[in-house]
Amino acid sequence: TAKNGANWKAGCKVTRSPAPSSSPKTSLTGRLAARRRPPLADRKRDLEGLAWASGLGILYGAWTVYSYLRDPDGWVHMALPWSIPFYTFGAIFIEFMLRLGALSILFWLLHVLILRRHFRLIVFWLVAAFVGLYEIQPRVMDDVNAGNWGAVGLALLGPLYWTHLVEAGLMLRYGWLAPIAFRFVFYVVWHMAFGGLWAPG
């Protein structure tokens, strides 16, 4: 009968399987993308970082100028107007390649690959302290070879070494833009302004 035919069709109705869920790889990618902070997304935090970086850069530049005027030791500046593109390039690209890039790569190798994301802050500051030695290494190698460890210790207490740790702290707290801004403002005060306007006759 028609009723039995309808029941037979209902029994033979093809059921659709549910849509396959996203693969673990896709799900992980989605979670990572959702957690990633877009560049310059937090304006308040970025402005705070730029303010700290600029203020510290001005202080470091003023201290360097004062130290030079108190005890002149050679002239290391490029004349205007070439100092502007030269030191801008140095503040951005060289800063990344020689300081922040080395810090990030070594930190990633130790913290992520070797230690499996354990001891994050300890690893970060140990790596930062090691990478900062690059800045003072040319000046202390003679003292190291001579066994003059007092002079080496004074170099570790000097601003040339500690400003690298300041940059590392700015990057840890505010991201890449803050330490680059710190170095750029320092170059503006020390190299571009003082070096360009106070050039010896």
C-alpha positions as CSV (number, residue, x, y, z in Angstrom):
1,T,0.0,0.0,0.0
2,A,0.9,3.7,-0.2
3,K,1.4,3.8,3.6
4,N,3.8,0.8,3.6
5,G,5.7,2.3,0.7
6,A,6.2,5.6,2.6
7,N,7.4,3.6,5.6
8,W,9.8,1.7,3.4
9,K,11.3,4.9,1.9
10,A,11.7,6.4,5.4
11,G,13.6,3.3,6.5
12,C,15.9,3.5,3.5
13,K,16.5,7.2,3.9
14,V,20.2,7.9,3.6
15,T,21.7,9.6,6.6
16,R,24.4,12.2,6.1
17,S,27.5,11.8,8.2
18,P,28.5,14.9,10.2
19,A,31.0,17.2,8.6
20,P,34.5,16.2,9.6
21,S,36.0,18.3,12.3
22,S,39.0,20.4,11.6
23,S,42.3,18.6,11.9
24,P,44.5,19.0,15.0
25,K,46.9,21.0,12.9
26,T,44.3,23.4,11.6
27,S,42.8,23.8,15.1
28,L,46.3,24.5,16.5
29,T,46.9,27.1,13.7
30,G,43.6,28.7,14.4
31,R,44.4,28.9,18.2
32,L,47.8,30.4,17.5
33,A,46.4,33.0,15.1
34,A,43.7,33.9,17.6
35,R,46.3,34.4,20.4
36,R,48.7,36.4,18.2
37,R,48.7,40.1,19.0
38,P,48.6,42.2,15.8
39,P,51.3,44.8,15.5
40,L,50.4,48.2,17.1
41,A,47.1,46.7,18.2
42,D,47.3,48.1,21.8
43,R,47.9,51.8,21.2
44,K,48.0,52.7,24.9
45,R,50.7,50.1,25.6
46,D,52.7,51.1,22.5
47,L,52.6,54.7,23.4
48,E,53.7,53.9,26.9
49,G,56.6,51.9,25.5
50,L,57.6,54.7,23.2
51,A,57.5,57.2,26.0
52,W,59.7,55.1,28.2
53,A,62.1,54.4,25.3
54,S,62.3,58.1,24.3
55,G,62.9,59.3,27.8
56,L,65.6,56.7,28.5
57,G,67.2,57.4,25.1
58,I,67.3,61.2,25.9
59,L,68.9,60.5,29.3
60,Y,71.5,58.1,27.8
61,G,72.3,60.6,25.1
62,A,72.7,63.5,27.5
63,W,74.9,61.3,29.8
64,T,77.1,60.4,26.8
65,V,77.4,64.0,25.7
66,Y,78.3,65.0,29.3
67,S,80.9,62.2,29.6
68,Y,82.5,63.3,26.3
69,L,82.7,67.0,27.3
70,R,84.2,66.0,30.6
71,D,86.8,63.8,29.0
72,P,87.0,64.1,25.2
73,D,88.2,60.9,23.5
74,G,88.2,61.1,19.7
75,W,85.5,62.2,17.4
76,V,83.2,59.3,16.3
77,H,80.4,61.2,14.5
78,M,79.4,61.5,10.8
79,A,78.7,65.0,9.6
80,L,75.2,66.3,8.7
81,P,73.2,65.7,6.6
82,W,74.6,62.2,6.0
83,S,74.4,61.3,9.7
84,I,70.6,61.3,9.5
85,P,70.1,58.3,7.1
86,F,73.3,56.6,8.4
87,Y,72.3,56.5,12.0
88,T,68.6,55.9,11.2
89,F,69.7,52.8,9.3
90,G,71.9,51.8,12.3
91,A,69.2,52.2,14.8
92,I,66.8,49.9,12.9
93,F,68.7,47.3,10.9
94,I,72.0,47.0,12.8
95,E,70.1,47.1,16.1
96,F,68.0,44.1,15.0
97,M,70.8,42.1,13.5
98,L,73.4,42.6,16.2
99,R,71.4,42.9,19.4
100,L,67.7,42.1,19.3
101,G,68.0,39.5,16.5
102,A,70.7,37.6,18.3
103,L,68.8,37.8,21.6
104,S,65.6,36.5,20.0
105,I,67.2,33.6,18.1
106,L,69.2,32.4,21.0
107,F,66.3,32.7,23.4
108,W,64.1,30.7,21.0
109,L,66.7,28.0,20.6
110,L,67.1,27.6,24.4
111,H,63.6,28.3,25.7
112,V,61.5,26.6,23.0
113,L,63.7,23.9,21.4
114,I,65.8,22.7,24.3
115,L,64.0,23.6,27.5
116,R,60.5,23.1,26.1
117,R,59.2,26.5,27.2
118,H,60.4,26.2,30.8
119,F,62.2,28.9,32.8
120,R,61.2,31.7,30.4
121,L,62.4,34.7,32.3
122,I,65.6,33.1,33.6
123,V,66.6,32.0,30.1
124,F,65.7,35.4,28.7
125,W,67.8,37.4,31.1
126,L,70.8,35.0,30.9
127,V,70.7,35.3,27.1
128,A,70.3,39.1,27.3
129,A,73.3,39.3,29.6
130,F,75.4,37.1,27.3
131,V,74.4,39.0,24.1
132,G,75.2,42.3,25.8
133,L,78.8,41.3,26.0
134,Y,79.0,41.9,22.3
135,E,78.9,45.6,22.9
136,I,81.8,45.8,25.3
137,Q,83.9,42.8,24.0
138,P,86.2,45.0,21.8
139,R,87.0,47.2,24.7
140,V,87.7,44.5,27.3
141,M,89.6,41.8,25.4
142,D,92.9,43.4,26.2
143,D,92.0,43.5,29.9
144,V,90.8,39.8,29.7
145,N,94.1,38.7,28.1
146,A,96.1,40.6,30.7
147,G,94.0,39.2,33.6
148,N,92.9,42.7,34.6
149,W,89.5,41.6,35.9
150,G,88.9,44.8,37.8
151,A,88.7,46.7,34.5
152,V,86.5,44.0,33.1
153,G,84.1,44.3,36.1
154,L,84.0,48.1,35.6
155,A,83.0,47.6,32.0
156,L,80.2,45.4,33.1
157,L,79.0,48.2,35.4
158,G,79.2,50.8,32.7
159,P,76.3,52.2,30.6
160,L,77.5,50.7,27.4
161,Y,76.6,47.2,28.8
162,W,73.6,48.1,30.9
163,T,71.8,49.9,28.1
164,H,71.7,46.6,26.2
165,L,69.8,45.2,29.2
166,V,67.5,48.2,29.2
167,E,66.7,47.4,25.5
168,A,66.1,43.8,26.4
169,G,63.7,44.8,29.1
170,L,61.9,47.2,26.7
171,M,61.5,44.4,24.2
172,L,60.2,42.0,26.8
173,R,57.6,44.5,28.1
174,Y,56.6,46.4,25.0
175,G,57.8,44.5,21.9
176,W,60.2,45.3,19.1
177,L,59.4,49.0,18.5
178,A,60.4,50.3,22.0
179,P,64.1,49.2,22.0
180,I,64.5,50.5,18.4
181,A,63.0,53.8,19.4
182,F,65.4,53.9,22.4
183,R,68.4,53.5,20.2
184,F,67.1,55.9,17.6
185,V,66.5,58.7,20.1
186,F,70.0,58.1,21.6
187,Y,71.5,58.4,18.1
188,V,69.5,61.6,17.6
189,V,70.9,63.2,20.7
190,W,74.4,61.9,20.6
191,H,75.3,61.5,16.9
192,M,72.9,63.7,14.9
193,A,72.4,66.7,17.3
194,F,75.6,66.8,19.2
195,G,77.8,65.3,16.5
196,G,76.3,67.4,13.8
197,L,76.1,70.8,15.6
198,W,79.1,70.5,17.9
199,A,81.6,69.4,15.2
200,P,85.1,70.6,15.9
201,G,86.3,73.3,13.5
